[in-house]
Amino acid sequence: MQEQKPSRSTRSRLLWIPAMIGAVALVLPSPYVIESPGPALNTIGQYQGKDLFTIDGHETYPTDGNLDMTTVYVAGGTDRSATTAEVVNAWLNPQADVQPEDYVYPRGTSQDAVNEENATQMTDSQQDSIAAALSALKISFDQEIKVGGFASDLNKSTVKKNDVLLAINSVPITGTEQFRQELQKRGDQPSELTVRRDGKETRVTIKTQESPENGRVMGIYLGTSYTFPFKVNFILDNVGGPSAGMMFALGIYDKLTPGSMTGGQHIAGTGTIDAGGHVGPIGGIAQKLVGAKNAGAKYFLAPAENCEDVVGRIPDGLQVVKVATLTESIAAVETIAKGGDTSGLAQCTAP
């Protein structure tokens, strides 16, 4: 019996089926988010025709050059998932990174909740940047670090909301980043907190647990309140997160001191800051390096704790300087401003 071969039209339909399945798969939502370079904004310059920040109640001085804060575009997650096609394109793009959605956003988080958290982090970061700049200038202000709430029940029976944190393991607390660093030093061992509760000082023992993103954590939300001797007004309201803290602190320091700190140089950077001037790590630094280079920066200030994320991702023509404190950042900017040899500045190097 002779075998009957499929007709040409049937073979064509059979070939179209996997192609159609592949095309549909590319537009389906994926469980990933995409990080790509965002714009760089000059903290001592203007945004939409207005200064990024102004200072009322204290003498200020003219500035020039750039102290750019850097940003990251995040596509996917929350209310709008990235498609498989977008993720594939990002995997092929050396300037983008792909992260699991749950790594960036806790499961079930809404876009409104993300926006609110980012806005709060930016506001807190701006207040921390004022405190850090004033600390560097030896200008007095009042601050309190309080227990704002609880992320878990780990220490809920040990500390109370509105407890004021005074010391950790007998080390006075000067800011949230310094507090975080002291907490990490203990590893999985408990720490002793000195707190002020209802006007009285008391000591309590707290436990920590490991977080894949933040090291040792105690399941407590911290809040910082400041009383400054003058007012700093920020206009930036469509960028969120805490990572602009160091660059805002540098900008405030520059405006409060005579002369141009940058010497007209184009400098960018990133990093959280606390009142004590400790610079903390951030996410998306590889994309921020690209954004800085695209904006014309020649120098980039990177948190020391981000060095392993920097190595191998530095664009040609951009010098990355490692900093751990605002004091180190100021010294680096002043060295760059002189226009001389900057090879002696601390660098992020491969282990």
Secondary structure, DSSP 8 states (H G I E B T S, - for coil): -------HHHHHHHHHHHHHHHHHHHHSB-SEEEEEEEEEEETTSEETTEESEEEESS------SEEEEEEEEEESSTTS--BHHHHHHHHT-TT-EEEEHHHHS-TT--HHHHHHHHHHHHHHHHHHHHHHHHHHTT---EEEEEEEEESSSTTTTTS-TT-EEEEETTEE---HHHHHHHHHHTTTS-EEEEEEETTEEEEEEE--EEETTTEEE-SEEEEEEEE-SSEEEE---S--SSTTHHHHHHHHHHHTSSS-SSTT-EEEE--EE-TT-BEE--S-HHHHHHHHHHTT-SEEEEEGGGHHHHTT---TT-EEEEESBHHHHHHHHHHHHTTS--TTS------
